[in-house]
Amino acid sequence: MNKTELVNAIANDAKLTKVQAKAALEATLDAVTKTLKKGDKVALIGFGTFDVKKKPARMGTNPATKAKIKIAAKKVVKFKAGAALAKAVK
């Protein structure tokens, strides 16, 4: 499912126009992004939890040249499915 299909599904399920559904989805994604950017987590009971984890710098290998390279530290977003979501897709 892509973003357009998701907007259509939200519009149909919530009895909204596509414009309203798109605005609601954009607002939700913006709120999640801002919260994660601050370093906080977003927990949606039954659906799952989004959290930011720090990955330390490490050494890696360039697969083309086999040369050792340094991989910089970075932050990554992790998602852990909630019990209801995990059960629904089981």
C-alpha positions as CSV (number, residue, x, y, z in Angstrom):
1,M,0.0,0.0,0.0
2,N,1.4,3.4,-0.9
3,K,0.5,6.8,0.5
4,T,-2.3,7.5,-2.0
5,E,-3.9,4.1,-1.3
6,L,-3.6,4.8,2.4
7,V,-5.3,8.2,2.0
8,N,-8.1,6.5,0.1
9,A,-8.6,3.9,2.8
10,I,-8.7,6.5,5.5
11,A,-11.2,8.6,3.6
12,N,-13.4,5.5,3.0
13,D,-13.2,4.1,6.6
14,A,-13.5,7.5,8.4
15,K,-16.1,8.9,6.0
16,L,-13.8,11.9,5.1
17,T,-13.0,13.5,1.9
18,K,-9.6,12.6,0.4
19,V,-8.4,16.1,1.1
20,Q,-9.3,15.8,4.8
21,A,-7.8,12.3,5.0
22,K,-4.6,13.5,3.4
23,A,-4.4,16.4,5.9
24,A,-5.0,14.0,8.8
25,L,-2.3,11.6,7.6
26,E,0.2,14.4,7.0
27,A,-0.5,15.9,10.5
28,T,0.0,12.4,12.1
29,L,3.2,11.8,10.2
30,D,4.5,15.3,11.1
31,A,3.7,14.8,14.8
32,V,5.4,11.4,14.8
33,T,8.5,12.9,13.0
34,K,8.7,15.8,15.4
35,T,8.5,13.6,18.5
36,L,11.1,11.2,17.2
37,K,13.4,14.1,16.3
38,K,13.2,15.3,19.9
39,G,14.4,11.8,21.0
40,D,11.1,10.8,22.5
41,K,9.2,7.7,21.5
42,V,5.7,7.3,20.1
43,A,3.6,4.5,21.6
44,L,0.3,3.6,20.0
45,I,-1.3,1.1,22.2
46,G,-2.3,-2.0,20.3
47,F,-0.5,-0.9,17.1
48,G,3.2,-0.4,18.1
49,T,6.0,1.8,19.3
50,F,8.3,4.0,17.3
51,D,11.6,4.7,19.0
52,V,15.0,6.2,18.1
53,K,18.1,4.2,18.8
54,K,21.7,5.2,18.5
55,K,24.1,3.0,16.5
56,P,27.7,3.5,17.4
57,A,30.5,4.0,14.8
58,R,32.0,0.8,13.6
59,M,34.4,-0.6,11.1
60,G,33.1,-2.2,7.9
61,T,34.3,-3.7,4.7
62,N,33.8,-2.2,1.2
63,P,32.4,-5.2,-0.7
64,A,34.0,-4.1,-4.0
65,T,37.5,-3.5,-2.8
66,K,37.6,-5.4,0.5
67,A,39.1,-2.3,2.0
68,K,38.3,-1.5,5.7
69,I,36.1,1.6,6.0
70,K,34.8,3.5,9.0
71,I,31.0,3.6,9.3
72,A,29.8,6.7,11.2
73,A,27.5,6.6,14.2
74,K,23.9,7.4,13.4
75,K,20.4,7.4,14.8
76,V,17.9,4.9,13.4
77,V,14.1,4.6,13.9
78,K,12.9,1.3,15.3
79,F,9.4,0.0,15.2
80,K,8.1,-2.7,17.5
81,A,4.6,-4.1,16.7
82,G,2.1,-4.1,19.5
83,A,0.3,-7.2,20.6
84,A,-2.9,-6.5,18.7
85,L,-1.1,-5.8,15.5
86,A,1.2,-8.9,15.8
87,K,-1.9,-11.0,16.5
88,A,-3.8,-9.6,13.5
89,V,-1.0,-10.4,11.0
90,K,-0.2,-13.8,12.5
